[in-house]
Amino acid sequence: MGMDVWDLTVPCAVNQHMPPHIQTITTNQVNYITNRVNVYSGLVYKNDPAIFAWNLINEPATAHGFDESRGVAPGATLAAWVKEMAAFTKEPAQDPNHLLSVGDVCI
């Protein structure tokens, strides 16, 4: 998922008005990665003990003043997106076995 997709995803997450195609892109990517087969071990990634954790996004941030301009607490949009994606990723069909992280910096 590139930054162009991230830029479209985050502003919509907090009020659940995410465009359906963006939600589909994001969840399809999680599904693809967690169900990918490790070519060396033959294990599906979600069952592979060689994987320590999934990083949902690295060093995320919303634009300065974005949340406040929408009448929500600073960081609420990002927190809502993380909560939504973490819940999806931890579903049994995805990967309930591995840790999740968000590569945040001072959030």
QUIDAFEN-V87870 format. One record per residue. N is the residue number from 1. OMEGA is omega in whole degrees, 0 to 359 (* if undefined). BURIAL is + if it has 24 or more other ideal C-beta (glycine too) atoms within 12 Angstrom, else -. D_FIRST is the distance of its C-alpha to the first C-alpha in Angstrom with 2 decimals. Layout:
N/OMEGA/BURIAL/D_FIRST
N/OMEGA/BURIAL/D_FIRST
//
This chain:
1/181/+/0.00
2/181/-/3.79
3/178/-/6.84
4/178/-/8.05
5/179/-/6.25
6/181/+/7.29
7/179/-/10.55
8/186/-/11.20
9/190/+/10.63
10/184/+/12.82
11/185/+/15.93
12/191/+/16.40
13/190/+/16.08
14/182/+/19.53
15/175/-/21.59
16/174/-/19.76
17/180/-/19.54
18/176/+/15.83
19/184/-/15.62
20/182/-/15.59
21/178/-/13.01
22/176/+/10.36
23/180/-/11.71
24/179/-/11.62
25/183/-/8.00
26/182/+/7.36
27/176/+/10.48
28/180/-/10.11
29/178/+/7.30
30/180/+/9.78
31/181/-/12.57
32/184/-/11.61
33/183/+/11.27
34/180/+/14.31
35/177/-/16.31
36/180/-/15.77
37/175/-/19.15
38/185/-/19.92
39/181/-/21.78
40/183/-/24.28
41/183/-/25.32
42/181/-/24.67
43/172/-/23.31
44/184/+/20.39
45/183/+/17.98
46/178/+/18.87
47/187/-/22.47
48/180/+/22.19
49/178/-/24.19
50/179/-/22.76
51/181/-/19.56
52/186/-/20.48
53/173/-/17.66
54/175/+/14.01
55/185/-/12.48
56/177/+/10.54
57/183/+/9.52
58/177/-/11.60
59/180/-/14.32
60/175/+/13.31
61/172/+/15.81
62/182/+/16.83
63/180/-/18.97
64/178/-/22.57
65/183/-/24.64
66/181/-/21.92
67/182/+/22.94
68/180/-/26.58
69/179/-/26.58
70/177/-/25.54
71/177/-/28.25
72/182/-/26.27
73/177/-/26.52
74/180/-/24.44
75/183/+/21.29
76/180/+/21.70
77/179/+/18.56
78/180/+/16.39
79/179/+/18.71
80/179/+/18.43
81/180/+/14.65
82/180/+/15.05
83/180/-/18.02
84/182/+/16.44
85/177/+/13.44
86/179/+/16.00
87/179/-/18.42
88/183/+/16.16
89/182/+/15.11
90/176/+/18.83
91/181/-/20.15
92/180/-/22.33
93/180/-/20.38
94/181/+/17.26
95/177/+/18.46
96/189/-/21.42
97/187/-/22.45
98/176/+/20.24
99/174/-/19.95
100/174/+/17.04
101/171/-/16.46
102/184/+/14.93
103/184/-/15.33
104/179/-/17.31
105/175/-/20.02
106/177/-/23.18
107/*/-/21.86
//
